[in-house]
Amino acid sequence: MIEGYLTINEVAEKWNVSARRVRTMCSNGQIVGAAKLGKVWAIPISSEKPIDGRVTTGEYRNWRKNN
């Protein structure tokens, strides 16, 4: 990999998330400075883990029944 950049697998291990989640964050533009070089994503070493906006508390579970 290019000096100063990490691969998807290295970032996934560093942030303790799956590689698929890191790919999704890259394609959604959540990781600042990430660039796709051919088939491979290059993520800057200095990039920080973005805030996960997914709801994991079950807050919206069965929301139709509450109305």
Secondary structure, 3 states (H helix, E strand, C coil): CCCCEECHHHHHHHHCCCHHHHHHHHHCCCCCCCEEECCEEEEECCCCCCCCCCCCCCCCCCHHHHC
